Amino acid sequence: MSLTADDIAATIMRRAEGARRFLVAIAGPPGAGKSTLAERLAEMLNAAGEHAVVLPMDGFHIDNGILEDRGLLPRKGAPETFDVRGFADIVRAVGAGDEEVLVPVFDRDREIAIASARSIGTKDRIVLVEGNYLLLDEAPWSGLAPLFDFSIFVSPSMEELERRLTARWQCYKLDASGIDWKLNGNDLPNARLIVENSRPADLTIDDF
C-alpha cells in the first residue's frame, strides 16, 4: 500500500482518539526505514499538537561481552540477541502511562546501548515503538502482541533491502568480505524471517 507519512499520522490520530496512552508498533526487516518513519511520524504528530515519542527496540541489544560468551556476536541483530524480557517490561511500564519511564537507546557507532538515554513522560500520549521483531509470531516475541494498540509493517522488496543494507555497511568502511557476511550471514536471513513469520499488521506499507 502506498501511503504518505501524512496519511499514516492522520490514521494514528484517528485511532488514538480518546486514549490516555496509545502504543504503535512499527515493525519490519532491517533497512526497511522503520526508524526514519517513526521519527518523522513523531515530528508530525507533535506539530499537530499531540505528545508523541519514539521507543526504539535497538536499545535492548544484549551486550557484546555476553554475546561473545554465547557465540552469538557474529549474529548480533538476530532475534536471540535481544533482551526480550527487559524490552517487554519497559513496554508494559510505558503502556501503563502512570509514571516517567527512562529507556535505553542504541549507539550504532559504538555498538552499545546507552542506559536511560530517553525519557517517556506521562504527557507522551502516543508512543511509537520501533523494531524488527515486534510482530514476529515466535516465542518469546509473540508475547508482545497484546501490548500494542496499533501496528504498522514496513516491507520493501528484498532487492531494495539489499541495496540499502549494502550502503549502510559501506559507511562503516567494511571490506567486500565483511559486507558479504553482514548481508548474507545475518541481515538478509533476519529479513526473510521477519517477512515470512510476522503477524499481519493493522497497516502494511511497501516502502518509506
Number of C-alpha atoms within 10 A of each C-alpha: 9 9 13 12 14 13 10 17 18 16 13 20 16 10 13 18 10 9 12 15 20 25 24 21 28 29 28 27 25 24 25 25 19 26 21 13 19 25 17 16 22 21 17 18 20 15 11 12 8 16 17 25 24 24 27 22 24 21 23 22 24 20 16 17 11 12 18 13 9 10 10 17 17 14 18 20 18 19 20 15 19 20 16 21 14 11 21 17 12 17 21 15 14 26 19 13 18 13 12 14 16 16 22 22 20 18 12 10 7 8 12 18 20 15 13 12 12 16 15 20 17 16 16 20 21 25 23 25 22 24 21 28 29 25 27 24 18 13 10 13 19 15 16 22 15 8 16 20 17 18 22 21 26 24 24 19 11 16 9 14 22 19 13 16 20 18 13 14 17 14 9 10 10 14 10 12 9 13 19 15 14 20 20 12 14 16 23 20 14 20 24 13 16 23 20 10 14 20 17 13 16 11 15 18 17 13 19 16
